[in-house]
Amino acid sequence: MNSATTSLFATPPDPSALRAMDPDTRTRIIEAWLCRELGHVLDVPPAHRVNPDRPLRGIGVDSLLALCLKRRLELELGVSIKAHDLLRDDTVGEIAALLAQSVTQPAQAAAYGMTR
């Protein structure tokens, strides 16, 4: 990964920029950011990475972490997601795809008061 690509993940992705991207790119960017965030929160050593093909529960997301992650996702991406969606056996990649679809609905996010 080059430094320009790495810098994309240094901060949360901008929802308006995400909406302008094609669905696959949007999903990949959210997935990479989500993996980085989970790695930080779960204290994954730098030599390891969060695998996007593993279920959130399988990498250590419990109910408390799901609530914290829910809030972070809502604040940073301007999406609405239920904590129980983060506790199912969905993989990080599947959650990223769900978020990528949700971020394209700014009117719904604004209704919840979650705009950047």
SERO-4910 file (N, C-alpha, C, O; in steps of 0.05 Angstrom, whole numbers):
BEGIN
 pado doro    nc1    nc2    nc3   cac1   cac2   cac3    cc1    cc2    cc3    oc1    oc2    oc3
  Met    A     17    -23      0      0      0      0     18     25      0     36     27     17
  Asn    A     13     43    -18     30     67    -19     21     88      1      0     85     13
  Ser    A     37    109      5     31    129     25      5    144     19     -9    152     38
  Ala    A     -2    148     -6    -27    162    -12    -51    145     -4    -71    155      6
  Thr    A    -49    119     -9    -71    101     -1    -72     99     29    -94     99     41
  Thr    A    -49     97     42    -49     95     71    -61    120     84    -75    117    104
  Ser    A    -56    143     73    -67    168     85    -97    169     83   -110    183     99
  Leu    A   -109    154     65   -139    153     63   -150    142     89   -173    149     96
  Phe    A   -136    124    102   -146    110    125   -137    122    151   -144    112    172
  Ala    A   -121    143    150   -111    156    174   -133    170    189   -132    172    214
  Thr    A   -153    179    175   -176    193    187   -201    179    177   -201    165    157
  Pro    A   -223    183    191   -248    171    182   -255    181    154   -251    204    148
  Pro    A   -266    164    137   -273    172    110   -296    193    111   -314    192    128
  Asp    A   -294    212     94   -315    234     92   -339    222     78   -338    213     56
  Pro    A   -363    224     91   -387    212     79   -394    224     52   -403    209     34
  Ser    A   -390    250     48   -396    262     22   -377    251      0   -386    247    -22
  Ala    A   -352    247      7   -333    235    -12   -340    206    -18   -338    197    -40
  Leu    A   -349    192      3   -357    164     -1   -381    162    -19   -382    144    -36
  Arg    A   -400    180    -16   -424    179    -33   -417    183    -63   -431    173    -80
  Ala    A   -395    197    -68   -387    202    -96   -372    179   -109   -368    178   -133
  Met    A   -365    159    -93   -350    136   -103   -368    114   -112   -392    112   -105
  Asp    A   -357     96   -129   -372     73   -137   -375     54   -113   -358     55    -95
  Pro    A   -395     37   -112   -401     20    -89   -377      3    -80   -372     -1    -56
  Asp    A   -362     -9    -99   -340    -26    -92   -317    -11    -78   -306    -20    -58
  Thr    A   -311     12    -88   -290     29    -76   -299     38    -49   -283     38    -30
  Arg    A   -324     47    -47   -335     56    -21   -333     34      0   -325     39     22
  Thr    A   -340     10     -8   -339    -13     11   -311    -19     19   -306    -24     43
  Arg    A   -292    -19      0   -264    -25      7   -252     -4     26   -238    -11     44
  Ile    A   -259     22     22   -249     43     39   -260     40     67   -246     42     87
  Ile    A   -286     35     69   -299     31     95   -288      6    109   -282      7    133
  Glu    A   -284    -15     94   -273    -40    105   -245    -35    116   -239    -44    139
  Ala    A   -228    -22    101   -201    -17    111   -201      1    136   -186     -4    155
  Trp    A   -217     21    136   -219     39    159   -230     24    183   -220     27    205
  Leu    A   -251      8    179   -263     -8    200   -242    -28    212   -240    -31    236
  Cys    A   -227    -41    195   -206    -59    204   -185    -45    220   -176    -55    241
  Arg    A   -177    -21    212   -158     -5    226   -169      3    254   -155      1    274
  Glu    A   -194     12    254   -206     20    279   -209     -3    298   -203     -1    322
  Leu    A   -218    -26    288   -220    -50    305   -193    -59    315   -191    -67    338
  Gly    A   -173    -57    298   -146    -65    307   -136    -47    329   -123    -57    348
  His    A   -143    -22    328   -135     -3    349   -150     -9    375   -138    -11    396
  Val    A   -176    -12    373   -193    -16    396   -187    -43    409   -187    -45    434
  Leu    A   -183    -63    393   -177    -90    404   -148    -94    411   -140   -116    420
  Asp    A   -132    -74    406   -103    -74    413    -89    -97    398    -73   -112    410
  Val    A    -94    -99    372    -81   -119    355    -53   -109    350    -49    -86    342
  Pro    A    -33   -126    354     -5   -118    350      0   -108    321    -14   -118    303
  Pro    A     18    -89    318     23    -78    291     30    -98    269     24    -94    246
  Ala    A     43   -120    277     50   -140    257     27   -157    247     29   -171    228
  His    A      4   -154    260    -20   -169    253    -41   -149    243    -39   -125    247
  Arg    A    -61   -159    229    -83   -143    219   -109   -157    225   -111   -181    228
  Val    A   -130   -140    226   -157   -152    229   -165   -162    201   -164   -148    181
  Asn    A   -173   -187    200   -181   -200    176   -210   -193    169   -228   -198    186
  Pro    A   -216   -180    146   -243   -172    140   -262   -196    134   -286   -192    132
  Asp    A   -251   -220    133   -267   -244    128   -275   -258    154   -288   -279    153
  Arg    A   -268   -246    176   -275   -258    202   -299   -244    214   -301   -220    211
  Pro    A   -316   -259    227   -339   -246    240   -330   -227    263   -310   -232    276
  Leu    A   -345   -206    267   -338   -187    288   -336   -201    315   -317   -196    330
  Arg    A   -355   -218    321   -354   -232    347   -330   -250    349   -319   -254    371
  Gly    A   -321   -261    327   -298   -278    326   -272   -264    331   -252   -276    339
  Ile    A   -271   -238    327   -246   -223    333   -248   -208    359   -229   -194    367
  Gly    A   -270   -212    374   -271   -201    401   -290   -179    406   -290   -166    427
  Val    A   -308   -173    387   -328   -152    391   -350   -163    409   -364   -182    402
  Asp    A   -353   -151    433   -374   -159    452   -395   -137    452   -394   -118    437
  Ser    A   -415   -139    470   -437   -120    471   -427    -92    477   -437    -73    465
  Leu    A   -409    -89    495   -399    -62    502   -384    -50    479   -388    -26    473
  Leu    A   -367    -65    467   -352    -55    444   -370    -49    420   -366    -30    406
  Ala    A   -391    -65    417   -411    -60    396   -424    -34    399   -429    -19    380
  Leu    A   -431    -27    424   -443     -1    430   -424     22    424   -432     43    412
  Cys    A   -399     19    432   -379     40    426   -374     42    396   -372     65    386
  Leu    A   -373     20    382   -369     20    353   -393     32    339   -389     47    320
  Lys    A   -416     26    348   -441     37    337   -440     68    338   -445     81    318
  Arg    A   -433     78    361   -432    107    364   -411    120    346   -415    140    333
  Arg    A   -388    107    344   -366    117    327   -374    117    298   -370    136    284
  Leu    A   -387     96    289   -396     94    261   -417    115    255   -416    128    234
  Glu    A   -435    119    274   -456    139    269   -444    167    268   -452    184    251
  Leu    A   -426    173    286   -413    200    286   -395    205    262   -397    226    250
  Glu    A   -379    185    255   -359    189    234   -370    186    206   -362    201    188
  Leu    A   -388    167    202   -399    162    175   -426    173    170   -436    174    148
  Gly    A   -440    182    192   -466    193    189   -487    172    181   -505    178    165
  Val    A   -484    148    191   -502    127    185   -517    118    210   -509    125    232
  Ser    A   -538    104    206   -553     93    228   -549     62    227   -555     50    207
  Ile    A   -540     51    249   -536     22    251   -543     13    279   -539     28    299
  Lys    A   -555    -10    281   -563    -21    307   -540    -37    319   -526    -51    304
  Ala    A   -536    -35    345   -515    -50    358   -518    -80    353   -498    -94    350
  His    A   -542    -90    352   -545   -119    348   -536   -127    320   -529   -151    316
  Asp    A   -535   -108    300   -524   -115    274   -494   -121    276   -483   -135    260
  Leu    A   -481   -109    296   -453   -113    300   -447   -138    316   -424   -146    319
  Leu    A   -467   -150    327   -464   -174    344   -473   -200    330   -471   -221    342
  Arg    A   -482   -197    306   -489   -222    291   -463   -235    282   -441   -225    288
  Asp    A   -465   -255    266   -441   -269    256   -431   -257    229   -418   -271    214
  Asp    A   -438   -232    224   -429   -219    200   -399   -213    202   -388   -208    223
  Thr    A   -386   -215    179   -357   -209    178   -353   -179    176   -372   -164    172
  Val    A   -329   -171    180   -322   -142    178   -329   -133    150   -339   -111    147
  Gly    A   -323   -149    130   -329   -142    102   -359   -138     97   -367   -120     83
  Glu    A   -375   -156    110   -404   -154    107   -415   -128    120   -433   -115    110
  Ile    A   -404   -122    143   -412    -97    157   -404    -73    140   -419    -54    138
  Ala    A   -380    -74    129   -371    -52    112   -390    -48     88   -395    -26     80
  Ala    A   -399    -70     76   -418    -68     53   -444    -56     62   -456    -40     48
  Leu    A   -454    -64     86   -478    -52     97   -474    -22    102   -492     -6     95
  Leu    A   -452    -15    113   -446     14    118   -443     29     92   -452     52     89
  Ala    A   -431     17     72   -427     30     46   -454     36     33   -457     56     20
  Gln    A   -473     18     37   -500     23     26   -514     44     43   -528     61     31
  Ser    A   -510     44     69   -524     64     86   -513     92     82   -528    111     85
  Val    A   -488     95     76   -476    121     74   -487    136     49   -483    161     47
  Thr    A   -499    122     31   -510    135      7   -538    148     13   -550    159     -5
  Gln    A   -547    145     38   -573    156     45   -571    179     64   -577    177     87
  Pro    A   -561    203     54   -556    225     72   -581    236     85   -580    247    107
  Ala    A   -604    234     72   -629    244     83   -636    229    109   -645    241    128
  Gln    A   -632    203    109   -637    187    132   -618    195    155   -626    197    178
  Ala    A   -593    198    148   -573    206    169   -580    233    180   -577    238    204
  Ala    A   -588    252    163   -595    278    173   -619    278    191   -621    293    210
  Ala    A   -638    259    186   -661    257    203   -654    248    231   -668    255    250
  Tyr    A   -631    234    234   -622    226    260   -603    246    272   -592    242    294
  Gly    A   -598    268    257   -580    289    267   -551    280    266   -534    289    282
  Met    A   -544    263    246   -517    252    244   -503    261    219   -496    245    202
  Thr    A   -500    287    216   -485    297    193   -459    308    203   -457    316    226
  Arg    A   -439    309    187   -413    319    195   -412    348    192   -391    360    198
***
